[in-house]
Amino acid sequence: MNQQELRDIEHRCIEEEQPRCQAACPIHVDVRAFMAKMASGDLSGARKVLDRTMPLPGVLARICDHPCEEVCLRESIGGPLAMGHLERTCALGTPTGGKPMCMPAKGKSVAGLGGDLSALTLAWDLAKKGYAVTLLVPGDAPGGALRDLPSDILPPEVLTESLDILGRMGVTVKTGQTLSDDLLTEVRQHFDAVYVECAGDNPLGRSRADVDPVTLAYGPEGVFCGGWPAPDGNRSVITLVADGRRAGASVDRFISGATLTTSREKEGVVATRSFTSLKGIATAARSDPDDPVAGYAPEAAKAEAARCLHCDCMECVKVCEYLKHYKGYPKLYTRQIYNNLSIVLGNHYLNRMIDSCTLCGLCTEICPEDFSMAELCLDSRRDMVKRGKMPPSAHEFALEDMAFSNGPDCALVRKEPGRDACAHLFFPGCQLAGEPDGRIPQAYAFLREKLDGGVGLALGCCGAPALWAGRQPLFEEVVAAFKAQWEALGKPRLITACSSCLSVFRQAAPEIPAVSLWEVMEAETGLPETTGFSPAAPVAVHDSCTSRHNEPLQTAVRAILAKRGVAFEELPLSGRYTECCGYGGLAGNAHPELAKAITERRAAASDKDFLATCAMCRDRLSHVGKRAYHLLDILFPGDATDDPATRPDPGFSMRHETRARLRRQLLAAVWNEQVDAKAPAGPDFVVSPEVRARMEARHILDDDVKRTLAHAETTGRKFLDRETGHFLASFTPHRVTYWVEYVMEGDVARVFTTYSHRMSVNNVGK
Amino acid sequence: MAESLVYLPQSGDWTCAGCGGPLEPKETDVTYLEGGFNITLLTCPKCNMALLPEYVAMGKMLEVEQLLEDK
């Protein structure tokens, strides 16, 4: 990712866009912060918010014409927030204020011709920046039309106090001036820049059309004009302020020798891409103060301010446990990830974050600007792999699991026995193949019976773990190997039971025609006559995240349920908006606790039993105690007699065993080939449920334990605890060292604990 | 160099089952990727084996592994 790509990706996230009210305010008052303070009754806190952006806040807060209200999102649900009344209430309840912080004197002087609101704003802003400002005003005092306001709206003493503050900021006022071109010419000679305020009578005769709309620069260098009333003669208070502020910024740039025009897009009223969902927000009616001049009573002010929606987006964060977990939002994450990838020496604190996104793509569906955390994280993973910065522990276990599924013990590619042609190829997927009672033999028999042209079978893994781990070359290798086998079979149509496999093949090998088992059963074969389990109560359909964009698949699943008479309901987030079960993207490998929280969140979306079409979704849901069926439970009778929704997550070792057993079972039953189970790698062992759970959490397989036991028992290399009689032995097959504490009870080991580490212990005995 | 930390088993009376000999504390050097540290473990000097207790593997060692993986 280079700087430009970073900015392009960041730009997609609109979380930091100004809310509509703030964008519509020419001086960008932080309305959300103001409302929060007012809602808590903290008037002086609210006043500080105003003081941050407002010139002469004691004056302006009393009289602002609040264009923010016109764009308030509350409009349709109770009416816009009464920002004007609330500002006034805040000003009435707080002291006029002190002198703001001013920078040291710059030794530069600016003259303002005029003393109305725009000139006062310019003086305020430039005095803060350290300029020596002199206002030349007609009459005997500054203030202009502010002095014509009714005294209950703007008490003269408030105006006087505010002008006193200006004086303390170093602004000089010369009264009794006749504003004319002669005066302008003379003043220009003595000051570094001049502002001409065109309020009221506008004796100098400049119109808005005479000045540059961005800089307010007028003809002669160093002269700026602003502060006109609207063409109909009306004065928008905030527009006058905006002119003074814009001219002040131009003056500052002019005197500093900076460009007058670049990067001024953020000044004044700006467009905003902000998005806030109004879903689920109750109507709450606006309440105006009984006496607008006196403002709100304290409780009424709090109530009105509490209606503020505090507009922001966070749409993706609301639906994603992962985005929520890191306490930010995509724009922030993009910058953090960029920094993480850029580190040459030092700690990469975000590796784990990059590796724990499920890559499910829900954020992109939800985002008004299609931000893709999945794309960002997957690209980052590939980058880390390429530069050797991917932590080995993040995905190694899953990649070894993939290698096992595609290895000689589990993989199988065959034509239908007795058939030369192979029009279809059934690919159940490695996770379903790892599920005891996964019903693959039944489904395969059914397809052979119903489809013409020969139905082959392929057992193995599609390569998704390599894809998700960012191991692009390895992924391409797996896909290429599969493609070669597919070609050798005569390029059959692929029928997958797993939506991840389907999406992987469609993406990486689009020349392979591929379709889901569910669509085939719905549209071509019809459903089996013998039925499986029929849930008594309605089930909630859980679409897997890899079927998010596969509407035909989703439709077929529902049609099958309807045909089978299974009542079902939709989850709040389903179909295109479905949530991941926590397995996607190998999140469970990189961050087991977070992945579990993702699964728990999904499980909590409905109190109904879930109906999944992906074995991994079903097992993960089951692992957190959620009752869940696989669609095949309903289509084919299984071996087990229990309610299949109670079937436990098989766990890693059982999945391995089951895949190998399935291969042997199918070879025997379908192709009449007897394959002996491989000789055991070591003695059998027994463990308590606690130790079994520890093995799962630590990714320690039965095979690892058995090989350690075999190593210890054949070599005698082990320790003995003379107090308990326990042995402790270790074994390092390749990178990871496994330790097992056990006793032998005849031929069977009783295992008390097992643990592993990646560090090597080097110099023992040397 | 600072003295290495000593990580003995938290319970038991451990000996080498292979040779039957006693175990001795010995400073060993544990490494991973491009880093590592020194610790003192119980070892069998005859059989060249070090006893790494579970609390070390799942505690200090795991911590260091993760740290080194993020380097």
Interface residues (C-beta under 8 A of the other chain):
Chain A: G346 N347 H348 Y349 N351 R352 P391 P392 S393 A394 T715 G716 R717 K718 F719 L720 D721 R722 E723 T724 H726 F727 L728 S730 T737 W739 E741 T753 Y755 S756 H757 R758 M759 S760 V761 N762 N763 V764 G765 K766
Chain B: P9 S11 G12 D13 W14 T15 C16 A17 G18 L23 K26 T28 D29 V30 T31 Y32 L33 G36 L41 T43 C44 P45 C47 N48 M49 A50 L51 L52 E54 A57 M58 M61 L62 V64 E65 Q66 L67 E69 D70 K71
